[in-house]
Amino acid sequence: MKFETISDIKKGIVYGGFSGLTWGADTVFLGLLLSMSPFIDTEFFLLIGFIIGAFFHDMSSSIFMIAYMKKKNTLKKAIKTIFTKPGIIIVLASIMGGPIGMTGYLMGIKYSGPAYTATFSAIYPAIGAFFAHFLLKEKLSKRAWIGIMVGVMGVVGLGYTPVNIVDYPDFKIGIFYILICIIGWSLETVIIAYGMKYGNIEPEVAMFIRQTISFLVYGILIVPLISGQQLVIEIFKSKMIFLIAIVAISGTISYLLWYRSIEMIGAARATALNITYMVWAIILQVIVFGTSISFNFILFSTLIILGVILVIGNPKEMLKIKKNNFKEVGEC
């Protein structure tokens, strides 16, 4: 991969870092909104609130992407792409990442809190590399295998380091949903990478398909299945719809910055910067909620992020700013 200037590379690093910050903000503030009325007005709304929240989040993000691509005059091309073979592959990835992964993520926030969920789920790039090894026959270096083991150790340790039981008495249920999130997001990463490579699909087009298909699956299948129409109506009637839309802007910006960072500094380094969302989520939760963080939490969180960095790139190379020949995932 070649780059125009050192300035572009520095911009790529900044974009990658801000993609982590904006997703961390999306995590914390969406979790805050979902703990407010009308999501908690009845026991039933409380039960299905986070799934309906995911529906509105992806709906808002899809609308923003439609506006963004219309402005770039690429919307018609993106819609046509959905009906191609590579587009169908992206659709499958969208279902794994949205209705499965995102729902698991938000349910994890509900039962385990934003900081814990963001940290635990950050292992997904390493698990994605593991799936890619077996499903796509991609080779993994010894360093990458060590990274997977280190990351899993961090996850196991974190699993035995519960959050405040008073605030989250059902955190073990949250772990179950976070595992669903990790599987969904890691498979999404593998499938979408294959679809983009196979069909030469631009990242922004892939993101448009992902958010739109996710929103449609929620709206057409999941919301009626859980009888969530009444809560949807209540949200449309309240100011909450606008607040969710504002938070969704942060998530959309995160994706766009991540994709731009990938173009400038490569997937490995961009992902390493993106997963700092776990750190930002912890910082923001401490600021917003006053949550206390234990030493064990910090220790095992560090193991997770170290493991992911070992999987997706050479740490020594990540510290160097070069114009050419960045090494990619799993290479020695």
N, C-alpha and C positions, 0 to 999 in steps of 0.2 A: 504494500500500500504506500502510495506516495502523497506527499502533502505540499501545498504551495509555499507556505512560509512558516517560520517559527511562530509568528503571530497567530496563524490559524490553529496551530497545535495548542497554544496557550488558551485560545478561545474554546477549543474542544474540552480542555480540562475544566474551564469555568462552567461550560454548559453541563458537563457531567456532574460536577459538584452541585449545581443548582437544581439538577433533576432529582437528586437525592433530597435536597432541602424541601422542594415543592411537594414531593410524594410524602415526606414525613409530615408536612403541614396538612396534606389531604387526609392522612390517616388520623391525626389527632382531632382535627376540627370536624371531620365527618362523624367520628365517634362521639364528639360532644353534641352535635345536632341530633344524632339518633337517640340520645338520652333525654330529649326534650319532647314537649307536646307538639304534634298529636301522636308521636310514636309510642308514648307511654300512657295514653289516656285510658286504655282498657287493657285487661290481661291479654286479650287476643292481639291487639295492636302491638303490645310489648313482645309477644311471641314471634310475630311475623315482621316486625318493624325493620330489622336489619336487612332482610331480603328485599323489602319494598324500597329501602334506602339505596340498595345496590342498583335496583331498577332505575330510580331517578338519577343516580350518579352517572350511570352509563348512558342514559337518555340525554342528559345535559352535555356530556362529553361528546356524544354523537352529533348533537346539534352544532356544537362548536366546530367539530371537524368538517361538517357539511359546509358551514359558512367559510371556513378556512380554505377548503379545496375549491369552493365556488369562486372565491377571490383569486385563486391561482389558475382558474379555468381548467381544472383537472377532475372535476366532479363526475362528468359523463364517462370519462375514461375509467375512473375508479368503480363506478357502478357496473360498467360492462365487464370489468375484471372479475367481479363476484361470480359470474356465470361461466368462467373458464375453469379448466382443471386445476391450475394453480390456485385460483380464487376459491375453489371448493375446499382445498387443503387449508387455506387461511381461515375459512369459515369454521372448519373443525377445530382449528387452534383457538378461534374466538370463543367457541363453546367451552373449551377446556379452561381458558383463562378468565372468562366472564362469569357465566352462570355457575360454574363449578369453583374456580379459583377465587374470584372476587367475593362470592357468597361465603365461602369458607373463611376468607380474610375478615370480612365484616362480622361474622358470627364469632370469630376468634376475639375480635375487639370487644364484642358484647360480653363474653364470658371471662376473658383474661386480661382485657385492657389494651390500649394502643401500644404502649412501650413493649410489653411482653410479646404481643402478636407481631409487631414490626421486627423485633429481634429474632424470634423463632422462625418467621417466614423467610428471613434473609438467606437461609441455606438453600433456597430454591435454585440458584444458578449452578451450585455444585451438584445437586440432584439432577438437574437438567443435563449436565455433562455426563453423568452416570447413565441416564437414559439414552443419550446420543451415542454412547459407546456401544450399547447393546442393540439399539433400534436402527441406528444409521451407520454402525460399524466405524465410528470415528475413534481414532486412537487417542489414548490418554497417556501422558507421561507419568513417570514415577512421582514427580512433584504433584501432579494432579490427583493421583490416588492418595497420596499423603494428605493433600488438602481435603479430600472427601472424608477421610477418617478423622481428621482434626475437627472439621465442621460437624460431623455426626457426634463426636465427643461433646462438643459445645452444646448441641441440641439436647442430648441425653442429660447433661449436667443441668441445663436450663429447665428441663422437664421436672427435675427434682428440686428446683428452686422456685417454689410457688410465689405468686404475687400476694399482696395483702389480702388475707382471707376475708376480712371484714368488707372490703370493697368488692372483691370478686370471689364469693364463696364457691362458685361452680367452675373454677379455673380449669379443672381437669376436663370438663366438657369442651372448654375453649381449646385445649390441646388437640382434641379429636378434630375440631373444625380447622385448626391451623394446619394439621397434617393433610387434610383435604385440599386446602389452599396450596400447600407446597407441591402436592402431586399435580394439581391442575395447572399451576403456573410453570412448573418444570416441563411438563408435557407440552404446554403451549409454546414454550421457548424452542423446543426441539422441532415441533410440527411447523411453526411459523418460519423458522430458519430454513427448513427444507422447502416450504412453499415459496418463499421469497427467492431462494437460489434456483429452484426448478423453473419458476415462471418469470424470473427477472423482475419481480414486483418491488416497486419503490417502498421504503419504510412507511412513508406517510399514507400511501394507499392501503398498505397492510393494516395500519392503525385505524384508518377510516372503516375498513371492513370489520375489524375486531370490535370496535365500539358499537357500530350500527347493528351487527348481528347479535351481539350480546344484549343490547337494548331490546331488540325484537323478540328474542327468545324469552327474556323476562316478561315482556308485555303480552305476548301471544300465548305462551305456555305456562310459565311459572306463576305469574300473578293470579290468573284464573284458577290454577290448580290449588293454590293455598287460600282461595277466596279472599284475596287482598284488595278487591275493587273498592270497598268502602274506605279503606285507609288511603288508597290512591286519590279518591275524591276529596277526602279531608285535607290532604296535603296540597292539592291543587287550589283548595279554597283558602288556604292559610299562606302566611308569608314564608313558610318553610321551603316552598318550592324555589324561591329566589335565593335563599341561604344555601341550599344544596347546590344550586347552579353556580354560585360564587365559589364554593369549595371545589366543585368539579373542574372549574377553570384551573385550579392548582394542579389537579391530577392530569389534565390534558396538557398543560405546559410541561409537566414532568416528562411525559412520553415524548413530546416534540423535542425537548432539550436532549433527552437520552438518544433519540435517533440522530439528531444533529451531531452530538458528541461522537456517536459511532462512526459517522462519516469522516470526522476530522482526526480522531485518534485511535480508531479501531474498537471492535466489540469488547475485547477483554478489558481494556482500560476504562472504557465508558461504563461497563457494568460494575467494575470495581468502585467507581465513583458513585454510581447510582445506588448501590446497596448501602451507602452511608445514610439512607433514609431511616435506618434503624436507630442511628445515633441521634439524628434530628428529632425523631419521634420521642425518644427518651427525654431529650432536652426540653422539647415543647411540652411534654406531659408534666414534667417537673414544674415548668413555669405556669402552665394553665391550671393543672389540677393539684399542684403541690405534692405530687407523688414522691415517696422516698425510694431510693434505689440502693439495694444491698451490694456488698462486695462480691458475693457469688454471682449476682446478676451481671455485674460489670465483667467479671472474669470469664464467664461462659459466653457472654456476648462477644468478647474479644476473640475467643477461640473460633466462634462462628465466622466472623468477618475475616479472620486470618485464613481459615480453611477455604473460604470462597475465593480470596485473592490468590491463594496457591493454585486453585483449580483453573481460574480464568486467565492467569498470566504470571510471568516471572517477576517477583517483587523488585529485583534489582533493575530489570528493564523498565518497570513502571516509573522508577524514579528518574529515568533519563529522558530528556526531550531531544529526539532525533527527527530528522526530516524524512528518513526512509527506513524501510525494513522493520517496522514494528512486528514482533512475533505475536501470533494469535493463540487462541485457546488450546491448551493441552500440548503446546510445543515446548521442547526443552531449550 
